[in-house]
Amino acid sequence: MLSPLFKGVNWNHITSVGFDMDGTLYDEFDFIKQVYSEINKQFILNDSILSFMTKRWLEKGSSYPLIFSEAYDKCKSTFDEKEDFVKKAIDIYRNFSPKISLNDRNKKLMAYFQENFKLYLITDGNHELQKKKFASLGLSKYFDDKNVVFTGAYKPDYHKPKNKSLELIDINMDNSVFFGDRDVDKEFALSSNIQFIRVHNMLEVS
């Protein structure tokens, strides 16, 4: 099943498979559209501001830190303090409960991986928000709790949180492959001697 999809891997020698979550197992833009719509609604902004935020996210990516600051600059006549606007927008973002799901193809892939390999997941971002995404996606059916790491719970103590996460996972990392969508995922995998596959929504992109 896997060879035609991910040709660069000799799956006969793989025993464990790891995953990032956002942008890897599902299309993160589905979440972004929901949460930005909620921010737009709560601040009573307008569709041009919503369009601006989603466009900037697509241009800059999920780690871009200035989207809300730039959104304020687009509608600053409505609010007195940029700092207050940004703080409230971040609070809405972090406390949002998304309604997201794996597509049918990825559900089949995950079921196959689960049946044939030991699985682990390492995801960055706000701890509580990532847990909500994990639950909404129904990922608990594929991963044992002991092999899921939310690095946001450990980042203050870790210089390289993804690499440190391997110490918390109950899997022998020999003959492992890791799926991710960003350069930081690739750097983590290669520095840990893990084969890396770059994907978007589990479709190989390079």
Disulfide bonds with the S-S distance in Angstrom:
none
